[in-house]
Amino acid sequence: MLELAEQLHFHDPIKSPGHRRSKASVCIDALGLAGRLPPIPLSPSNASTRPFDAFATDLLTIFGPPPDILSDEHMEKATRSKLQTLANLVDAWQRTPDGPQQAVTFLAGWDVLELINVSQEERGRRDTIPKGLRKALTRLVGRLAPSPSEWLSASAPADLDPGLLRRALVWSLALGEQPLEALKVFNHSAFAAAVSDDLEVLALTDLVVGLTRARLFADAEALSSRLEHLVDKLNMSDPRSGQIALSAWRALARLSAEQGRTDQTYAFIERLQRLGWDGGLEPAAIMMRSRSQKNELGAVAQIFRESMATVAATDRDRVRLWSELIWAHVRLNDVEGGLRALDNLVKAGLRPNLAILNTLLSGFSMRTDIDGAYALFNRFSTFDLTPDVVSYTSLVALHSRLRDPEAAMAVFRQSLSNDIAPDRTAWTAMMDLFVEAGYFALAAEIYAYILAQPNRAVRPDTACTNVVLKAIVASGASYETMFGFFRGAIASGFRPDLKSYTLALQSLCASGQMETAEELVREMQLQPGSSLLPRHRGVLSIDVYIIGILLHGYLTAGETAKGRACLLDMRARGIGESSVIYGLVVGSYLRANPVDGIAAASKLAQEFLDTSPLEPQRRTLPVRHDLPLARGTAPISVAFPLIQELGRNMKAVHALQFFRRVLDESVHPPIKLYTTLMDGYRRVADDESVSRIWKHIHEAILEAYPSKDSTTHAMIDTYHREALCVPFTIFIDSFSDRGAYQPIVRMWRTLAAEGFVFDASNWNRFGIVSCRWNQVEQAFWIAEHVLLRADDVNAHPDPSAFARELGPLGKVGHSLTLRPRTPIHIILKRERKQGQTPFQYRRPTLASLLDPTPDEPLAGPAEMLTNTHNMRASLYWRPHSAFLEALDKALRSGAGADSKLRGTLIKDHPRTMEAIHRWRQVKWRDIRSAPAQRKS
């Protein structure tokens, strides 16, 4: 093909413009396929003054100024030719080391950016752009090494116009999922010299759009006033300046709408209309989004009806309006309303787009409605739509919320086999999946993996870093560890959002640091721009989660007066109550007076179950406000503390009454609910009921999470091998209390054969049972080789298994039908008929916790996840005091009578003997100090 292209340059009998463009396009494509593209001239004028250069001539033929005599039809063909040639160039540049620099040079020097944007904005001509061109181009520019801003300092061509160069870089980065890097480029010292107002406005507009899409509203707001000022200076008599102003006002209107600032959004739309903007249904769509952010579903529906009845629009614009209506329904947990709107859209003769189905799919995912999610997912093909990375990520998040990593990994592998590359959100969902399941080492593996990716658009952001914070909190690490990472992340450019502060507050309250927690809440309420705040932190609003965490902290610390004040403050702020708040109040009654409090807690829980006071707000507040209510588990949130306390007080009959009531009201009974009831029966020595519930849980787990490798008998999958640890501990205690040793041994062997693993509590209980049944050598072996083993005990899969899980997956055809496995809560309900943190005496100050220059080096996110996992394992895997007491007793009694056996135990189990020695020291110290404590 390359030889043919060279011949065309010297044998061209046809001189028509269309033919010359076709010939030039073939030649450029041939050079690209051969990997022989020369460097791009800095501009068309630079290309025209060079000695004869076939490549430069071909570029001028295609991208040079068109002749005035071309008709509209020929202009359309010329535009298509330019776009297709650009796509070919981008494809070739992706395979060359200097491709990113060539792309930037072409964007800035050849006015190609205007070509793409004009094609995007003109109605009816959006389909002229080759599929994936914008994404490929923005990602290509984003690969500038070592980073776009550093490349600008070291390697940017000096002859390029600074204004055009900045505009090209900002457009590529802001719209290519790297808005913060675009912000760095925009403020770079290389652009200190003044540029024209129109180029300044264009760059600022692209930057505001990118920051808005990334929900970095504080950064976008900081630029909005400057953008408004520059737009007012434009010459509106110039048509091009008028178009630039329209784009700027639209960007500002969308920014206001996404923040729910209705009045400001109206003002921007009025500015647009005064400029003669004919936006069709776009003004209505912007206003619907603004109203949706304020939870005003009625207003959204009214705007929709009025606009659809009065405004003439294309099918594409009408579908967009339907999309906003469906989004408003789903945001308020009204997925059923969204499905009705989808049906009405189809009845109106329109075809839904992928964004609409993804919105509904995310709604089902948030509600953990697995049947609804998969039914919708398998309808994609009926609309001739192919699921994308957003679709598969919603399913991964769904299984993450259901604590089913095996099913989530199956979905993830399916997306890879369908040649769908994971984006940053998909990787974050995978990290969250393993953190929810307790596999911190796997989450660290993913973090390190995406951090090393050449595509910076998938590298960690605020949401990803929040997952690391979540893991630190879930591990029970100290608040010093949490804030050590928090301050290090901020110093590295981390933008903390409301969730970041919520997790930090949770760590403080769990450690009893309520005064420091109050200080953190006061900081959250400071306005952006304060010198006391981390950079670029936006406006944070106290929400029901913040109130709930504070309330739980106060009640746990016994500060009931502050707890009541917290509730009053919540009502004064207009924050609606949630099922979590009700559950905390029920728990507070039980903590205040474990005896009389049961009556008050029972009365409140009974009233909640009878009246369902939160049901009216189920479709009026966002899903995030009350996730248990949205998922149908509000009765569990309220009644669970009471059921737990009734079981502890050996009131199993009363616990069973609330248990049955919760099952009737809730659609998602978790395993912990059955486990709690099981423990209640154990306390009243009802072994038959314990066995019945144990059998039900055991069979349900095996049915819900079968291993794909099982052939001869039922086996559990990899990620649920620890699912029965807590109920099995109760099972061991129940049979041990009545002296039944053989059922414990049989069930232990059964679980091991089915692939289950045992936690430290199981091993400790089994060790105690071994001592009672005079299996002393077995008990010492458990202590020495399981609970006190020298290497790091890790019951989880090897972290390097993550890379093997992905494997060299190739494209095997696009399968649209995925079958979910039945969630555990459905299987459990199917047959329903049958350690405290030490008190800290030195109160830290928030300033010391957020000190940006700590003395010690701070761990990175991947290292922090690994350290957290190892710390939890080292604290968790150890002999309990009761087991050490049983070992000491066995050593002094039965084993002590046999001097040979005693000598063998001491010789072969040095770590166990050392642990027993330390236990004796602590015990005798406590005995000696007891009289003094009684006297004081």
Summary of the structure (lengths in Angstrom):
residues: 936
radius of gyration: 32.7
end to end distance: 97.8
largest distance: 114.3
contacts: 3012
relative contact order: 0.05
helix: 69%
strand: 0%
